[in-house]
Amino acid sequence: MPRTDSDRVLCGASGQGRLGQGRLGLGRLTCGLMGVSLLAPGCSESAQPPVSSGGQLGTTGGTGGFAADSGGASSGGGPSGSGGASAGSGASAGSGGVATAPGELTDLSSKTRVSCGLSISTSAVSPDMATVGVVEFTAELPGASAAFVQFGKTSEYELEAPVELAAPSHRTLLLGMVASTEYHYRIALVAGDQACVSDDQTLVTGPLPASEELAPVTITPGPSDVAVEPGFIVNATYDSNWIYVLDHAGNVVWYVAAPFEQPTRARMSWDGRHMWVRDGNPTASEDGGRIAKISMDGSSSVVMEAPTSHHDLAVLPDGAIAYIKRNPGNTCDAIYRHAGDAASDEADTLIFDVADAFPGGTCHANSLHYRDVDRSFTISDLNHDAYVKVSGAGQVEWVLGGGQSSDFTGDGASWERQHGHHLLADDLLLFFNNGSGETPSPVREVSLDFAANAAAFGFEYQSSACDGACMSQFMGDVQRLPHGNTLVTYSSMGIAHEVDPDGEMIRALDLPAGAAGYSEHRPTLYGAPPR
């Protein structure tokens, strides 16, 4: 069974960690091939100089590793913060409309067309992002319940962007468009059985920056003929400093040069207006640890210095983020909450100290997942080959892996080295198992039996298509997609596989610019992130 409250302690409330645990954790201080840290001098991945977008954070109005890890303690530490900070809740998805997946447009055919004095004031491509359209208009339709822009390469349209109705001048961004292409769009406001719809409009996207790293990716079909999941992939070029979004065909439809080197994670905010980006900083250095908030039209970029933070971040419903940072005791890592509109980390609060799950041992967190269904977090700890689930209030719910620290026994409670993961249900975890670095890295699904305190492996994918072994020496990510396929990212190799429910590869994508960060697939570029 999951732990009762008597088995848990709030983070920040006690330095004693979990109660009733026996042997200390494994305390492994380094990872990498054959147990040798790949962070020795001269072994880090190269990166281009950072390119900053500059500017101050403004209102966009739009809608919306790496060198291998090194565990153990490092110098410096973050603010102690306060315990038990909630992840926040309840913010609405999107920014005023109903976001649809590709091919699922709001049906206007049965609506009675009416006039609403619609006047378009801006119809252009963003000067800072050649593949993002900016549409501004005014209109008055009494009782309007929704407004949106439908757009695509023809007047049949393919995508739909929600519009915020509250503002007197309505503004939205057209996201997901390829470069150097004419697009058609129409604006619609809906009130009951009435609709005010503009005539068909056009705009032309600009060219991508002159960089081979932003060219369309190479896609190789696999043996499975299962349909490719529609949508988009958000990632970063760890060997360089591009943040990008790919459409299902492998075209770059959004891009920005990160304002620091070696980005590892990019996630869109819940309201769809910003992209959050962080650097890797795998040694939790005081000199590293940077997080940026970049508007989706490219017009603003603000960088927060968060010394000793590293690896990953998660976006939260209230506009805040959660991120990994070296804990106050300097022996482990912790999860901190940062308000989305805060300019620095000074007021950031402690959600959970990972040391509470492994009393007395060192740890090295390397991936973080937020699950909105129960407002919980799952954290990967490399030193213990373990995952920890905690509530939004910072209470340990279970530990999987980690030897005697584990709440579960069975074949699904033991493995070697892991990173990215996806909690699919209360009792089902999907994770990327890096392994030794000498054999293919499997993706594994673990089912948890709370009555028997047992864990068992189920679905598994392991490929030898990459010159004998598809593997990732650092990072690596996995995500179950809405229609049952699985996205597998081999970060160090810079490739991704889409895999069908039977474990057969549908296709391989050669991602831009060598090594990649963690991936996130999104059915749409509007609204809440995938669950």
MOQUI-V832400 format. One record per helix or strand of 3 or more residues. SS is the DSSP state (H for helix, E for strand). FROM is the first residue (numbers start at 1). TO is the last residue. If there is no record, write none. Layout:
((SS | FROM | TO) (SS | FROM | TO))
//
This chain:
((H | 5 | 7) (H | 33 | 35) (E | 119 | 126) (E | 129 | 138) (E | 146 | 152) (E | 159 | 162) (E | 170 | 174) (E | 182 | 191) (E | 194 | 197) (E | 201 | 204) (H | 212 | 214) (E | 218 | 221) (E | 232 | 237) (E | 242 | 247) (E | 252 | 257) (E | 263 | 268) (E | 274 | 279) (E | 290 | 295) (E | 301 | 305) (E | 309 | 315) (E | 321 | 326) (E | 333 | 338) (E | 349 | 353) (H | 354 | 356) (E | 365 | 371) (E | 376 | 381) (E | 386 | 390) (E | 396 | 401) (H | 403 | 405) (H | 411 | 413) (E | 421 | 425) (E | 428 | 433) (E | 442 | 449) (E | 454 | 461) (E | 477 | 480) (E | 486 | 490) (H | 491 | 493) (E | 495 | 499) (E | 505 | 510) (E | 520 | 522))
//
